[in-house]
Amino acid sequence: MALGPATWVSTLGMLLWSLAVLTGALLAKYAFYPNAFLSRTMQVGMVALGLLIVLNTVYEALFAAAFPVLLTKSRRRLATFRYD
């Protein structure tokens, strides 16, 4: 992809966007860890939100706002399983 008409900049952007969607889905999984239904629902929601960015740029702000919320919630939820 980087050698074709879509330069290395767009390739890097696509990789970063894919990494952001994957990270959001992983954070959503551990934010609602013991409850499987909520965990899967939030994972689907984060992936759908990541894909909706292609249709409308308004979803970028919502996607960016979800990251700190999911990060703090997943850290708090997994704190009971850490032995620090």
DSSP file (Angstrom, degrees, kcal/mol; ACC not computed):
  #  RESIDUE AA STRUCTURE BP1 BP2  ACC     N-H-->O    O-->H-N    N-H-->O    O-->H-N    TCO  KAPPA ALPHA  PHI   PSI    X-CA   Y-CA   Z-CA
    1    1 A M    >         0   0    0      0, 0.0     3,-0.5     0, 0.0     5,-0.5   0.000 360.0 360.0 360.0 -37.1    0.0    0.0    0.0
    2    2 A A  T 3   +     0   0    0      1,-0.2     6,-0.2     6,-0.1     7,-0.1   0.763 360.0  50.7 -71.9 -23.3    2.8    2.4    0.8
    3    3 A L  T 3  S+     0   0    0      4,-0.1    -1,-0.2     5,-0.1     4,-0.1   0.617 103.8  70.0 -88.7 -12.8    4.5    1.8   -2.6
    4    4 A G  S <  S-     0   0    0     -3,-0.5     4,-0.1     2,-0.2     3,-0.0   0.099 113.3 -66.7 -86.7-158.0    1.3    2.4   -4.6
    5    5 A P  S    S+     0   0    0      0, 0.0     2,-1.1     0, 0.0    -3,-0.1   0.668 119.4  76.6 -70.3 -15.2   -0.6    5.7   -5.2
    6    6 A A  S    S-     0   0    0     -5,-0.5     5,-0.3     1,-0.1    -2,-0.2  -0.651  88.2-141.4 -94.7  77.8   -1.6    5.9   -1.5
    7    7 A T     >  -     0   0    0     -2,-1.1     4,-1.5     3,-0.1     3,-0.1   0.528  26.8 -89.0 -32.7 178.1    1.8    7.1   -0.1
    8    8 A W  H  > S+     0   0    0     -6,-0.2     4,-2.3     1,-0.2     5,-0.2   0.741 122.8  63.5 -70.7 -23.0    3.4    6.1    3.2
    9    9 A V  H  > S+     0   0    0      2,-0.2     4,-2.2     1,-0.2    -1,-0.2   0.929 105.3  43.6 -67.9 -44.6    1.6    8.9    5.1
   10   10 A S  H  > S+     0   0    0      2,-0.2     4,-2.3     1,-0.2    -2,-0.2   0.844 112.5  54.0 -70.1 -31.8   -1.8    7.4    4.3
   11   11 A T  H  X S+     0   0    0     -4,-1.5     4,-2.2    -5,-0.3    -2,-0.2   0.921 109.7  47.1 -65.0 -43.2   -0.5    3.9    5.2
   12   12 A L  H  X S+     0   0    0     -4,-2.3     4,-2.4     2,-0.2    -2,-0.2   0.894 111.7  51.2 -64.7 -40.1    0.7    5.2    8.5
   13   13 A G  H  X S+     0   0    0     -4,-2.2     4,-2.3     2,-0.2    -2,-0.2   0.898 109.8  49.5 -62.8 -41.0   -2.7    6.9    9.1
   14   14 A M  H  X S+     0   0    0     -4,-2.3     4,-2.3     2,-0.2    -2,-0.2   0.896 111.5  48.9 -65.8 -40.2   -4.6    3.7    8.3
   15   15 A L  H  X S+     0   0    0     -4,-2.2     4,-2.2     2,-0.2    -2,-0.2   0.901 112.1  48.3 -66.2 -40.7   -2.4    1.7   10.7
   16   16 A L  H  X S+     0   0    0     -4,-2.4     4,-2.2     2,-0.2    -2,-0.2   0.887 111.5  50.1 -66.7 -38.7   -2.9    4.2   13.5
   17   17 A W  H  X S+     0   0    0     -4,-2.3     4,-2.2     2,-0.2    -2,-0.2   0.915 111.4  48.5 -65.5 -41.9   -6.6    4.2   12.9
   18   18 A S  H  X S+     0   0    0     -4,-2.3     4,-2.3     1,-0.2    -2,-0.2   0.891 111.3  50.5 -64.4 -39.3   -6.7    0.4   13.0
   19   19 A L  H  X S+     0   0    0     -4,-2.2     4,-2.6     2,-0.2    -1,-0.2   0.880 109.3  51.5 -65.7 -38.1   -4.6    0.4   16.2
   20   20 A A  H  X S+     0   0    0     -4,-2.2     4,-2.3     2,-0.2    -2,-0.2   0.903 110.8  47.4 -65.8 -41.1   -7.0    2.9   17.8
   21   21 A V  H  X S+     0   0    0     -4,-2.2     4,-2.1     2,-0.2    -2,-0.2   0.912 113.9  47.7 -66.6 -41.9  -10.1    0.8   16.9
   22   22 A L  H  X S+     0   0    0     -4,-2.3     4,-2.1     2,-0.2    -2,-0.2   0.909 112.6  48.6 -65.2 -42.3   -8.4   -2.3   18.3
   23   23 A T  H  X S+     0   0    0     -4,-2.6     4,-2.7     1,-0.2     5,-0.2   0.897 110.3  51.9 -64.8 -40.2   -7.3   -0.5   21.5
   24   24 A G  H  X S+     0   0    0     -4,-2.3     4,-2.1     1,-0.2    -1,-0.2   0.895 110.0  48.6 -62.9 -40.1  -10.8    0.9   22.0
   25   25 A A  H  X S+     0   0    0     -4,-2.1     4,-1.6     2,-0.2    -1,-0.2   0.885 112.4  48.7 -67.5 -37.4  -12.3   -2.6   21.6
   26   26 A L  H  X S+     0   0    0     -4,-2.1     4,-1.7     2,-0.2    -2,-0.2   0.904 111.8  48.4 -69.1 -41.1   -9.8   -4.0   24.1
   27   27 A L  H  X S+     0   0    0     -4,-2.7     4,-1.4     1,-0.2    -2,-0.2   0.881 109.8  53.2 -65.1 -37.2  -10.4   -1.3   26.6
   28   28 A A  H  X S+     0   0    0     -4,-2.1     4,-0.9    -5,-0.2    -1,-0.2   0.845 105.7  55.3 -66.3 -32.8  -14.2   -1.8   26.2
   29   29 A K  H  < S+     0   0    0     -4,-1.6     3,-0.3     1,-0.2    -1,-0.2   0.932 114.1  37.8 -65.1 -45.0  -13.7   -5.5   27.0
   30   30 A Y  H >< S+     0   0    0     -4,-1.7     3,-0.8     1,-0.2    -1,-0.2   0.595 103.4  70.3 -87.5  -9.8  -11.9   -4.9   30.3
   31   31 A A  H 3< S+     0   0    0     -4,-1.4    -1,-0.2     1,-0.2    -2,-0.2   0.828 116.0  25.7 -71.3 -30.7  -14.1   -1.9   31.3
   32   32 A F  T 3< S+     0   0    0     -4,-0.9     3,-0.5    -3,-0.3     7,-0.4  -0.325  87.0 154.0-122.5  48.3  -17.0   -4.3   31.8
   33   33 A Y    <   +     0   0    0     -3,-0.8    -1,-0.1     1,-0.2    -2,-0.1   0.862  63.9  42.3 -57.0 -55.6  -15.0   -7.4   32.5
   34   34 A P  S    S+     0   0    0      0, 0.0     2,-0.8     0, 0.0    -1,-0.2   0.828 104.1  71.7 -67.5 -26.1  -17.1   -9.7   34.7
   35   35 A N     >  -     0   0    0     -3,-0.5     4,-1.9     1,-0.2     5,-0.1  -0.777  63.5-170.1 -93.4 109.3  -20.3   -9.0   32.7
   36   36 A A  H  > S+     0   0    0     -2,-0.8     4,-2.4     1,-0.2     5,-0.2   0.865  82.4  53.8 -68.3 -36.9  -20.0  -10.7   29.3
   37   37 A F  H  > S+     0   0    0      1,-0.2     4,-2.2     2,-0.2    -1,-0.2   0.944 112.7  41.9 -65.2 -47.6  -23.1   -9.1   27.7
   38   38 A L  H  > S+     0   0    0      1,-0.2     4,-2.4     2,-0.2     5,-0.2   0.870 113.4  54.8 -66.4 -35.9  -22.0   -5.5   28.5
   39   39 A S  H  X S+     0   0    0     -4,-1.9     4,-1.9    -7,-0.4    -2,-0.2   0.940 112.1  41.5 -63.4 -47.9  -18.4   -6.3   27.5
   40   40 A R  H  X S+     0   0    0     -4,-2.4     4,-2.3     2,-0.2    -2,-0.2   0.871 113.9  53.1 -68.9 -36.9  -19.4   -7.6   24.0
   41   41 A T  H  X S+     0   0    0     -4,-2.2     4,-2.1    -5,-0.2    -2,-0.2   0.914 110.6  46.2 -64.8 -42.8  -21.9   -4.9   23.5
   42   42 A M  H  X S+     0   0    0     -4,-2.4     4,-2.4     2,-0.2    -1,-0.2   0.858 110.4  54.3 -69.3 -34.7  -19.3   -2.2   24.3
   43   43 A Q  H  X S+     0   0    0     -4,-1.9     4,-2.2    -5,-0.2     5,-0.2   0.937 110.2  46.0 -62.5 -45.8  -16.8   -3.9   22.0
   44   44 A V  H  X S+     0   0    0     -4,-2.3     4,-2.5     1,-0.2    -2,-0.2   0.888 111.9  53.0 -63.6 -38.5  -19.2   -3.8   19.1
   45   45 A G  H  X S+     0   0    0     -4,-2.1     4,-2.4     2,-0.2    -1,-0.2   0.894 108.9  48.1 -64.2 -40.7  -20.1   -0.2   19.9
   46   46 A M  H  X S+     0   0    0     -4,-2.4     4,-2.1     2,-0.2    -2,-0.2   0.893 113.4  46.9 -68.9 -39.1  -16.4    0.9   19.8
   47   47 A V  H  X S+     0   0    0     -4,-2.2     4,-1.8     2,-0.2    -2,-0.2   0.915 113.6  48.5 -67.9 -41.6  -15.8   -0.9   16.5
   48   48 A A  H  X S+     0   0    0     -4,-2.5     4,-2.0     1,-0.2    -2,-0.2   0.899 111.5  50.2 -64.1 -39.6  -18.9    0.5   15.0
   49   49 A L  H  X S+     0   0    0     -4,-2.4     4,-0.7     1,-0.2    -1,-0.2   0.882 108.9  52.2 -65.7 -37.4  -17.9    4.0   16.3
   50   50 A G  H  < S+     0   0    0     -4,-2.1     4,-0.3     1,-0.2     3,-0.2   0.840 112.3  45.5 -66.1 -32.5  -14.5    3.5   14.7
   51   51 A L  H >< S+     0   0    0     -4,-1.8     3,-1.1     1,-0.2     4,-0.5   0.775 103.5  63.0 -81.0 -26.8  -16.1    2.6   11.4
   52   52 A L  H >X S+     0   0    0     -4,-2.0     4,-2.0     1,-0.2     3,-0.6   0.693  84.7  77.2 -70.6 -17.1  -18.6    5.5   11.5
   53   53 A I  T 3< S+     0   0    0     -4,-0.7    -1,-0.2     1,-0.2    -2,-0.2   0.831  88.0  59.7 -59.9 -31.1  -15.7    7.9   11.4
   54   54 A V  T <4 S+     0   0    0     -3,-1.1    -1,-0.2    -4,-0.3    -2,-0.2   0.861 108.5  43.3 -65.4 -35.4  -15.4    7.2    7.7
   55   55 A L  T <4 S+     0   0    0     -3,-0.6     2,-0.3    -4,-0.5    -2,-0.2   0.877 129.5   8.2 -79.8 -39.2  -19.0    8.4    7.2
   56   56 A N    ><  -     0   0    0     -4,-2.0     3,-1.1     1,-0.1    -1,-0.3  -0.991  58.2-142.5-148.8 134.2  -19.0   11.5    9.3
   57   57 A T  T >  S+     0   0    0     -2,-0.3     3,-1.2     1,-0.2     4,-0.5   0.560  90.8  81.4 -77.2  -6.3  -16.2   13.3   11.1
   58   58 A V  T >> S+     0   0    0      1,-0.2     4,-0.9     2,-0.2     3,-0.8   0.823  82.7  64.4 -65.0 -29.7  -18.4   14.2   14.0
   59   59 A Y  H <> S+     0   0    0     -3,-1.1     4,-2.5    -7,-0.2    -1,-0.2   0.648  84.3  75.1 -71.5 -14.0  -17.8   10.7   15.4
   60   60 A E  H <> S+     0   0    0     -3,-1.2     4,-2.6     2,-0.2    -1,-0.2   0.914  95.6  49.0 -62.4 -41.8  -14.1   11.4   15.9
   61   61 A A  H <> S+     0   0    0     -3,-0.8     4,-2.1    -4,-0.5    -1,-0.2   0.902 112.6  47.1 -65.6 -40.6  -14.8   13.6   18.9
   62   62 A L  H  X S+     0   0    0     -4,-0.9     4,-1.4     2,-0.2    -1,-0.2   0.893 112.9  49.4 -67.0 -39.4  -17.0   10.9   20.4
   63   63 A F  H  X S+     0   0    0     -4,-2.5     4,-0.8     1,-0.2    -2,-0.2   0.903 113.1  46.8 -65.2 -41.3  -14.4    8.2   19.7
   64   64 A A  H  < S+     0   0    0     -4,-2.6     3,-0.3     1,-0.2    -2,-0.2   0.840 111.0  52.2 -70.1 -32.7  -11.7   10.4   21.3
   65   65 A A  H  X S+     0   0    0     -4,-2.1     4,-0.9     1,-0.2    -1,-0.2   0.767 103.0  59.4 -74.1 -24.8  -13.9   11.1   24.3
   66   66 A A  H  X S+     0   0    0     -4,-1.4     4,-2.6     1,-0.2     5,-0.3   0.777  92.0  70.0 -74.4 -25.8  -14.5    7.4   24.9
   67   67 A F  H  X S+     0   0    0     -4,-0.8     4,-2.5    -3,-0.3     5,-0.2   0.947  99.5  42.2 -62.2 -53.1  -10.9    6.6   25.3
   68   68 A P  H  > S+     0   0    0      0, 0.0     4,-2.3     0, 0.0     5,-0.2   0.879 115.8  51.6 -63.6 -33.8  -10.2    8.3   28.7
   69   69 A V  H  X S+     0   0    0     -4,-0.9     4,-2.2     2,-0.2    -2,-0.2   0.946 113.9  42.3 -65.5 -47.6  -13.5    7.0   30.1
   70   70 A L  H  X S+     0   0    0     -4,-2.6     4,-2.5     2,-0.2     5,-0.2   0.854 113.0  54.8 -68.5 -33.5  -12.8    3.4   29.1
   71   71 A L  H  X S+     0   0    0     -4,-2.5     4,-2.1    -5,-0.3    -2,-0.2   0.944 112.4  41.1 -65.5 -47.5   -9.2    3.6   30.2
   72   72 A T  H  X S+     0   0    0     -4,-2.3     4,-2.2     1,-0.2    -2,-0.2   0.891 116.5  49.8 -68.7 -37.7  -10.1    4.8   33.7
   73   73 A K  H  X S+     0   0    0     -4,-2.2     4,-2.3    -5,-0.2    -2,-0.2   0.903 112.5  46.4 -68.2 -39.8  -13.0    2.4   34.0
   74   74 A S  H  X S+     0   0    0     -4,-2.5     4,-2.4     2,-0.2    -2,-0.2   0.886 112.6  50.1 -70.7 -36.8  -10.9   -0.6   32.8
   75   75 A R  H  X S+     0   0    0     -4,-2.1     4,-0.7    -5,-0.2    -2,-0.2   0.915 113.6  46.0 -64.8 -41.1   -8.0    0.3   35.2
   76   76 A R  H  < S+     0   0    0     -4,-2.2     3,-0.4     1,-0.2     4,-0.4   0.892 114.0  48.6 -67.1 -39.4  -10.5    0.6   38.1
   77   77 A R  H >< S+     0   0    0     -4,-2.3     3,-0.7     1,-0.2    -2,-0.2   0.886 114.3  44.5 -69.8 -38.1  -12.2   -2.7   37.2
   78   78 A L  H >X S+     0   0    0     -4,-2.4     3,-1.1     1,-0.2     4,-0.8   0.507  89.0  88.4 -85.5  -3.4   -9.0   -4.7   36.8
   79   79 A A  T 3< S+     0   0    0     -4,-0.7     3,-0.4    -3,-0.4     5,-0.2   0.804  82.4  59.2 -64.1 -28.0   -7.5   -3.2   40.0
   80   80 A T  T <4 S+     0   0    0     -3,-0.7    -1,-0.3    -4,-0.4    -2,-0.1   0.728 106.0  48.3 -72.0 -20.1   -9.1   -6.1   42.0
   81   81 A F  T <4 S+     0   0    0     -3,-1.1     2,-0.2    -4,-0.2    -1,-0.2   0.567  95.0  88.0 -97.4  -9.8   -7.2   -8.6   39.9
   82   82 A R     <  -     0   0    0     -4,-0.8     2,-0.1    -3,-0.4     0, 0.0  -0.616  63.1-152.7 -86.7 149.4   -3.8   -7.0   40.2
   83   83 A Y              0   0    0     -2,-0.2    -1,-0.1     1,-0.1    -3,-0.1  -0.428 360.0 360.0-117.4  56.8   -1.5   -7.8   43.1
   84   84 A D              0   0    0     -5,-0.2    -1,-0.1    -2,-0.1    -5,-0.0   0.455 360.0 360.0 -81.0 360.0    0.5   -4.6   43.3
